[in-house]
Amino acid sequence: MESPDGNRHFEGRLFWDGYITHWKDQPIVARELPQKDYQREEPIIIMRPDDPEPSTPAVDLYYNERLVKYRTSTFGHNAINVNGEIFNFSHLLNENEVITSEEYFYRPALGEFAPSPRNGAFELNVDGRDYFDKFGRNFMRTIHVLRLTGLDTDKLAGIYHRELEIIHSSKRNPKNPEKYIDFSFWNRSCATIIRDGLIEYGINDISGFLPRDFFVSTIYAALLSKERLGIGVQLFSMPQLDVPEAAPSAMTPLFNPLNKFKLNKISKMLS
């Protein structure tokens, strides 16, 4: 790759085909990761579009559409970006983490981030190598975004850092130490931990434990709290960047009839 000053970088190195498919001849930013690819045992190169970050502190709540090849992804997934720190909560301990948007959205399907060559999914100890199938989420699925501006991002980030500390200091599951022992679909999940943090911050009347229902409920609550909290509200989507490693994602239905009503109201409130 060539920088604007004409210097060439990473010549002869391995680049993931997904980057070339989507960003050939476009401005990108690249760097090395500490993890190594399994083909050459060289540091993996991560790339992202050279897009500007939000000019003011922002909170992005994500609803990730469901991964059709995983039963555990039947209802989709939530994560939250608090001024550049993406907090992710999961039934797997190693997926309870805070990472940059660059790694969350754009990690290449190489090395440990790639799906297993044997089953196309998560698999450990394949000839001594682990495949976490945890490459860039925007290559894995379409992501719907609620962006909030005007919040105290330090306060909100502190709430989620505390939750990660609680999770990683918890006892290990004796039957499966890779799983978070206190994970609960009803009150300790990707949706509910984020939900409870937003409620603790002061965005009232949020409900739901299923990712899309919670997402719609939060949009509605944020619009109702707009004046009281002095916040800005914006909605947009990040369409899936198609690659062979991932099937097209799918939207989950709304299970709570009240959220169908709220979704109709949201359209009118934003128009």
N, C-alpha and C positions, 0 to 999 in steps of 0.2 A: 504494500500500500504506500501511497505517496502523500506527504504532507504539503500544505500550501507553499512552503518554502522550497519545494522540489526534492527534499530528502526522502529516501525510501526506507521503509521500516518493515521488519518481520519478513524479509525476503527468504523464500525457501521454507517457510513455516506452514503448518497445517491450519487452514481456515474451514470452519463449518460451512457446508453447502447452503444451509438456510440463510446465512448472511448474504451470500453472493446472489441467491435467488431474489431477495427482497431489496438489497441496498447497493447493488452494483452501480458504480459511477455516481453515488450519492455521498455527501459529506458524512463521515462517521467518526466516532471516537473509539480508540482501541487501547487495551492494556493486557498485560499478562495476569493470570490468576495463579495462586499457589498450587492448585490441583493440576495433575498431568493427564494428557490424553493417553489412551491405552494403545494407540497405534504406534506412536513414536517415543512415548515417555518424555515428552517435552511439556513445559508449562502451557496450559490452555490459554488461548487468546479470546477474550470477550470483546464484543463490539456492540455499539449502540448508535442510533441516529444522533447527529449533532444538533439536537433540539434544545432550546433554552429551557431552564427550570422556571417554575412559576416565580414571578417578580416579587410577590409578597408571600409571607408564610401561609401555607395552606394545609388542609386536612383532606385527603382523598379516601373515601370509603369505597372498597371494591366488592362488587358481586361478580365472581368468576363463574361462567357457565359450567355445566357438569362435563366431566370427562367420561365419554361413553364406554370406555374399556374398564372402568373401575366401579365396582359396586359401592364402595365407600364414598364415591363422588356423586351419588344419585341426586343429591339436592344442591349440588354446586358448592361454592366455597366463598368465604369472606376474608379479607385482609384489610388493613388500614395503614395509610401512609401519613405520618405526622411530620410535616416539614422535612421530607427526605428520608425519614426512617420508616421502613415498612415493617409493621408488626404482624407476624403470622402465627396463628395458634392451630394446633392439630392434635390428633390422637397419637402421633408419633413424636417422641421426644426431640429428635433432631430437626423436626419441622416447627418446633416452637422456637422462634428466632426473630431477630431484628436484622434486616439486611437493606442494602441500598436498592433503589429502584432499578438501577442498571442490572444488578444480579437477579432481582426478582423477575423482571420482564424479559431479559435478553441472554441469560446464560446459554451457551451452545450445547447441543446434544452430543457431547463428547465426554469420554472418560466416565467418571462416576455420575455425571449429570444425565447421561444417555439412558434410554430404555434398554433392557437386556436384549442381546441378540437372539436369545433362546425363546423368550415369550413376549417380547415387545413391551414389557412393563417393568415394575419394580422387582428386583431379584438380587439376593445377596450370595456371595461366594460362588460366582460363576468362574471356575478355574482360578480361584483365588482373588477375583475382582468383584467389586460391588457395583450394582447399577441401580441408582436411586430414582431414575426417571423423573428428574427434578430440574429439567432445563427451563428456559425462559417461559414464564406463564403466558405471555402474549403469543408465543408460538403454539402453546398447548390449547388455548381457548380464547373466546371473545370475553372481554372484561368490560363491565358497565361501571361507570364512575360517578359518584356523588362528591363534588368538590365544595368544601366549606372554607371560606376565608373570614378572618376577623376573630378566630378563636385564639385562646392562650395555648399555643402549641407546646410550650415547656410544661405546663400543668398537665395536659392530656398525655404527652409522652411519658411523664413521670408515672402516671397511672399504669400504663402498659409495661413499662420497665419493671415496676413492682410485681405485676402479674407473672412476667417471665421469671423473675427471681423465685417466686413461690413455686412455679412449675419445676424449675431445675433443682430446687432444694427438696423436692418431694421424695418419698420413698420410691425405690425401683420396683417395678412389677416383677415378682419372682418367676412368674410363668413366661413373661415376655418383656425383658428389660428395655427393649426398644420402644415400648408403648408408655404413654403418660398414664400413670396409675389412677389419677383422679379425673381423667377425661369422662365427660358425661354429655351425651347428645342433648340433654335437657338444660343443663346449667353450667357446663364447663367445656365449651366447644368453640370452634372458630367464630361462630356468630354470637354466642352468648357472652363470651369474655369481652369482645369488642362492644357489644350492646351495653353491658353493665358499666364499662368505662365511660361511655358517652352519657349514660344516665348520671353516673357519679359526677361528671363534669358539669351537668346542668341542662342537658337537652332532654326534656321530659317527654313522657308519653310514648316512648319507644317500646315496642313489644316484638315478640317472635323469637323462635329458636331455629327456624329453617332459614338458610342464607338469603333466598330471594324475598321471602316474606319480611324478614328483618330489614333488608335493604329498602324495600318499598315503605315500610313503617318509618324508617329513619328519614327518608326523603320528606315524607309528610310532616313528621315532627319538626324537622329542621325548618321547613317553610312556615309552620305555625310559630316557631320560636325566633324567626328572623328578626323581627323588630325588637323583641325583648333582649336578645343577646347581641344585636347589632352585627349580624353575620351576613355574608353573601352566599348564595346557593347557585350551583351550576351543575348540570347533568350532561354527560357525554359518554360515548362508547369507544373502546379500542378494539376494532375488528381483529379476529384471529389472523395471524400471519401463517398461511398454510405451508406445512412442511411434511415430508413423508413419515416422519416419526410420530405424528399426531393425527388422529382422526378429527373431523370437524366436531366442535363442541356443540352442546344443545342447551337451550333455555329450559329451566325447570318451571312447572306451573306454579301459580299462587295457590296455596292450600287453605289459607284463611279467607273466607268470602269478604270480610271487612277490608282486606288489603286490595281486593279487586275494586271496591268502591273508592278506596284511597287513591288508587292508580288513576282512575277517571278524574278525581278531584285534582290530582297533581298536574295533569295535562292542562286543565283550565287555569290553575294557579300560575303556571309558567307561561301561558299564552299572552 
